Structure formats: C-alpha cells, structure tokens
C-alpha cells in the first residue's frame, strides 16, 4: 500500500498536447471542404484552431490560416527558376519550406503559451 501511494505522488500529470490533424488526398477529394468545415466548427465552439496551409499551388484558401506556405515560397517562381512542371515545383516548394520548418515549430510553441 505504501509503495502505491509513493508512486502516485511521484507521477506528474500527463502533459496536455493539442490535437494535430494532417489532411492529405488526391486532387478533388474534398480536402479543402473538410478543413473548411472543421475550422468553421471549431470556431463555433470558441476553440479556434491553428491552421497551416502546406499546398504551395492552391490559388486561394477559404479559411483563416495562421501559417501559409505561399507566404514563404512562390510556387510559380519555383517552376520558372528550376524549369519544372507543376508536380516537381510542388515537391521543390515543400523542400524549400522544410528548410525553414524550425521557424514553424517556434511559432507553434509560441502559440501554445
């Protein structure tokens, strides 16, 4: 019995971590619609989400993004500069953005405070 109570005292409460959701899918599969509805629902619950857009080729986003890859990497410029087609430019844009992902993580840490 004594050992059991000591374990309870020494155990710290589990750290509360945010729910993370990564939405992937083929073109036209409903990714934008899903995220738009999730964002809307969370705002209606007064639980605003932290949204990151990682699609460098999308023309517009119909919901509020906290971080948008298009602010950092210009997809069309990547196509021209590296003489690539759309798919290659998307992958290269993501690779370029990945070199700055430490900044994204810092923003996420700051937002959780």
Legacy VTK file of the C-alpha trace (Angstrom):
# vtk DataFile Version 3.0
C-alpha trace
ASCII
DATASET POLYDATA
POINTS 113 float
0.000 0.000 0.000
2.812 2.431 0.887
4.611 1.837 -2.410
1.403 2.529 -4.276
0.888 5.911 -2.617
4.519 6.872 -3.281
4.085 6.162 -6.983
1.019 8.370 -7.119
2.908 11.273 -5.535
5.943 10.955 -7.801
3.937 10.672 -11.019
3.360 14.005 -12.695
0.138 14.661 -14.551
0.348 13.898 -18.253
1.207 16.885 -20.412
-1.820 18.107 -22.335
-0.957 18.163 -26.028
-3.020 19.678 -28.805
-4.781 17.521 -31.341
-2.992 17.612 -34.698
-4.584 16.705 -37.994
-2.789 16.334 -41.318
-5.154 16.246 -44.289
-3.827 14.556 -47.433
-5.573 13.354 -50.554
-5.859 13.356 -54.300
-6.916 16.485 -56.178
-10.658 16.986 -55.888
-11.069 14.559 -52.990
-12.523 17.175 -50.623
-9.519 18.200 -48.514
-10.352 21.900 -48.645
-14.034 21.294 -47.919
-13.169 19.083 -44.937
-10.714 21.589 -43.454
-13.087 24.499 -44.092
-15.870 22.709 -42.196
-13.579 21.643 -39.357
-12.275 25.195 -38.959
-15.812 26.595 -39.011
-16.983 24.041 -36.444
-14.073 24.733 -34.099
-14.685 28.492 -34.281
-18.361 27.888 -33.474
-17.212 26.014 -30.345
-14.996 29.006 -29.451
-11.915 26.797 -29.912
-10.039 28.491 -32.752
-7.636 26.082 -34.465
-4.075 26.805 -35.516
-4.133 26.157 -39.259
-1.138 25.662 -41.551
-1.560 25.524 -45.339
1.143 23.383 -46.955
-0.219 23.463 -50.515
2.005 25.859 -52.466
-0.088 25.504 -55.634
-3.530 26.404 -54.296
-4.912 29.667 -55.605
-6.923 30.608 -52.540
-7.754 29.273 -49.110
-11.343 29.734 -47.953
-10.484 29.706 -44.243
-8.102 31.574 -41.966
-4.548 30.202 -41.980
-2.049 31.028 -39.279
0.821 29.909 -41.495
0.633 29.685 -45.272
3.459 28.180 -47.344
2.542 30.609 -50.138
3.791 33.491 -47.986
7.260 31.925 -47.982
7.589 30.011 -51.249
6.268 31.262 -54.583
5.263 28.144 -56.494
5.198 29.768 -59.957
8.647 31.274 -59.395
9.987 27.826 -58.430
8.579 26.445 -61.708
10.330 29.148 -63.736
13.610 29.248 -61.827
14.168 25.489 -61.828
12.397 24.843 -65.159
9.985 22.338 -63.636
6.494 21.138 -64.255
3.746 21.509 -61.653
4.465 18.316 -59.691
8.210 18.917 -59.470
7.623 22.511 -58.413
5.260 21.399 -55.629
7.831 18.943 -54.247
10.634 21.514 -54.538
8.475 24.170 -52.857
7.820 21.795 -49.961
11.555 21.045 -49.711
12.371 24.764 -49.640
9.745 25.321 -46.949
11.135 22.385 -44.946
14.446 24.246 -44.600
12.553 26.821 -42.518
10.467 24.377 -40.520
12.320 25.269 -37.324
10.611 28.676 -37.595
7.221 26.966 -37.949
7.909 24.916 -34.822
8.928 28.067 -32.939
5.639 29.729 -33.925
3.717 26.648 -32.796
5.499 26.658 -29.436
4.800 30.363 -29.023
1.109 29.925 -29.851
0.726 27.190 -27.229
1.886 29.500 -24.426
LINES 1 114
113 0 1 2 3 4 5 6 7 8 9 10 11 12 13 14 15 16 17 18 19 20 21 22 23 24 25 26 27 28 29 30 31 32 33 34 35 36 37 38 39 40 41 42 43 44 45 46 47 48 49 50 51 52 53 54 55 56 57 58 59 60 61 62 63 64 65 66 67 68 69 70 71 72 73 74 75 76 77 78 79 80 81 82 83 84 85 86 87 88 89 90 91 92 93 94 95 96 97 98 99 100 101 102 103 104 105 106 107 108 109 110 111 112
